[in-house]
């Protein structure tokens, strides 16, 4: 039974995920989260006193999951070009991915309010650093393998890839234009591969 | 006195601007806007019945201003390279630009809630189209002048420029990292100029 606090915390995170996807971040209440949580509301309040505090923990949980996902993302893909392409295309959100769309909308709301919440801001910085580090590694591996121009600035290109696809995804989920992010991904990859002296396919 | 309704509407837009910069979009109330408005609160309610309706009109007003700004932005700058550089760098927000930072934070909040408000969503699409059209024109003018590779896809590059800098600005205003957007602008311009067979300076 030593896992019980961790199980409870995980159940709270899952309830928060469900509630925020349904109601959005601005409108979601502790009661909405309690409604998704099959244990007592007092247990929720015992673990997290305020919505701000709960959301700091929730975002940390999401970024932990993101970190694991980043490790697996290009598993089994061998060519450096394909690994980079896979990574960049991961940021596109398909029209059928309604839960993922809702989550990214809620994350945008949280981000627009990050200046009020130090812990939330730190987690956004952390997820940004993780994604940039993962792309930097992909590019450096491609350079080491002789597939990419060794003189290119891997960190600067990783920052460009991240911020472009983050912006494209935000644009797509908010104004709901199917295909926007994948169009951007194509142009971005064309310019990146050109800069890396690498064939596009 | 035929200008009175237009003057009143402009005063309402200015009051909304002040209130949203102070309180943010999620938290601002009609009362906060009335507090910034030196005419009567009933006049505000007469013009705009709900916060949603007022914000649809407010965003339209901002996009109108944006459209005028886009026309003037590269006025007096002759070289196609410098015009593109000027445009891309316009998206960076300096740490001293506190009002502009507040406005972009409020716009991000509005955008994250755009799926609930058709008029807001339309205005975001309109501002996106305007910016992309302006960059497309800059690139096509550079192609016509022989400065840029005529085979490059001006519209795709314009979309990339817009979404990258929009994402970089959003990132910078939310996690408050000075210099982030200008670093991204440098890398973006390097790749764009390379693709356009144009010297970077």
Interface residues (C-beta under 8 A of the other chain):
Chain A: X24 X25 X26 X105 X106 X108 X109 X111 X112 X113 X114 X115 X121 X124 X125 X128 X153 X156 X157 X159 X160 X163 X164 X165 X166 X167 X168 X170 X171 X174 X175 X176 X177 X180 X183 X184 X186 X187 X188 X190 X191 X192 X194 X195
Chain B: X24 X25 X26 X105 X106 X108 X109 X111 X112 X113 X114 X115 X121 X124 X125 X128 X153 X156 X157 X159 X160 X163 X164 X165 X166 X167 X168 X170 X171 X174 X175 X176 X177 X180 X183 X184 X186 X187 X188 X190 X191 X192 X194 X195
